[in-house]
Every structure is written in C-alpha cells, then in structure tokens.
Amino acid sequence: MIRLHHVPFSRSFRILWLMNEMGLEFEVTEYSITDGSLRKPDYLAKSPAGRVPALEIDGITLFESGAITEYLCETRPDHGLGRTPGHPERAAFLEWLHYAETMAHLIANLNLQWVFLRDPAMRSPTLLKMEARRLALTLAPLEATLARQDYLLASGFSGADTMLGYNLLAVPHFVRLDPYPAIRAYIDRIARRPGHVAARARDGVQQFYKRDFYEVTDG
Ligand SMILES: N[C@@H](CCC(=O)N[C@@H](CS)C(=O)NCC(=O)O)C(=O)O
C-alpha cells in the first residue's frame, strides 16, 4: 500500500493531486505543521528535515515533492504524466518541475511572515514587499507560456502541472492576478480536472489563509 504523509494545503497536496490524477490507491497519514509531530524521531526517519510530503511506496520512503513526482511519473509511465529522457519535452518538464520550488520558497517566506509568526510586530514590511515582488516576477514566464497553450507543456497535462499548479492556490493571496489572464484561465482549467477536484475534497476546506489577500501597507 502507498502511504502519503501529508499536511493539508501544504506541498504534499502536489502528491495527493498527482496520485488522484493517476487513479492510484493510497492511504494518507495527516499531520499538523505546528504541533511538533513532524519533528518526532519516527517522522524524521522518513523525512530528515521534518518536511512533508514523504511517500512510502514500493518498499522505500521518499521525501521532496519534486523527486516524488519524478519517481511516480517514471515508475508509472502508463499514466503519461512524465517526460522520460529522450522525450523532446524532457528539458522543459524538468525546468517547470524545479521552477515550482523557485516559486514555492517565496510563498513559504510569505507564509512564515503572514501566517506563522505569533506576534505581527515581528513581521518585516520590507521583506514582505520584496518577497511579494519576487513572487510576481516568477509569473511572467508562466503567463507567456500559458498564453500559447493550455498546460505547461505543449503536449498536455503532466507532473509539472501538479508541482507548479499547487503554488497557484497560494499565489492569489499575495499577488493580484488581474494582469495575468492566462494564469487565471489556467487556475480555472486545473481546478476543473477530476483529479484536482478529488484531491481538494480529500484535503478538506482551506483553513490556512485567514484573508483573501495579504496587502503590505508600509515599508
Ligand atoms: N522542497 C521540499 C519542501 C518541503 C517543505 O518545506 N514542506 C513544508 C510544507 S509546504 C513543511 O513540511 N514544512 C514544515 C516545517 O518547515 O517545519 C519539497 O518540495 O518537498
């Protein structure tokens, strides 16, 4: 049995979504990100930095959502969600897969400041502005690509979309998407996919962000 170690609305959603797209059977062990359970020795044995996702599969335990995505796509090629070496889109597949983390670390910094700091006085308006601007910068190549095609790769939906598409659940809380019509259409398109709908239903109601938009007012 495949087991996903998961925190709702976190990067482990990427794997929840991908496995739903593949129609795999799996179980989920759910954690809280704030109660210390990811720092317990038995969890650190699965994911040494105490992060989600971790995935138990085929007799091994993997961590890092990008590695898990590549592993699932390569070991379950019948689903057509990877682009293996030699495929003309292999390079683009890898680029988007890893670009997702360039975006996600900015989102993580913003989450840390807006959501996790106990005392709002500890927030740095300078950092908040800087990271929101840097996140907005990452959207330009995405907009250009999605203006030409429905998904990140011209040939269609792939594991790159589950990696990067997850980020777009968070981005609208920090960057106004009015100048990005192709990204907005993409968000609607991926949200309509049955695999995404099933993963969202399994993930539960979003309780992470208390505001629709986090506006920086000074700094
Ligand atoms: N590059 C890693 C990042 C994993 C990561 O940082 N996950 C966050 C949730 S989105 C986490 O587990 N945070 C727990 C913590 O920082 O204590 C991946 O893509 O799997």
The ligand as an ORCA input file, in Angstrom:
! r2SCAN-3c Opt
* xyz 0 1
  N      11.467     21.113     -1.199
  C      10.595     20.395     -0.301
  C       9.974     21.356      0.690
  C       9.060     20.658      1.665
  C       8.516     21.630      2.714
  O       9.192     22.569      3.135
  N       7.281     21.378      3.130
  C       6.681     22.229      4.145
  C       5.181     22.299      3.940
  S       4.759     23.141      2.449
  C       6.941     21.629      5.510
  O       6.891     20.438      5.666
  N       7.196     22.465      6.500
  C       7.354     22.018      7.834
  C       8.391     22.819      8.559
  O       9.032     23.683      7.947
  O       8.552     22.558      9.747
  C       9.522     19.661     -1.122
  O       9.183     20.164     -2.193
  O       9.059     18.602     -0.698
*
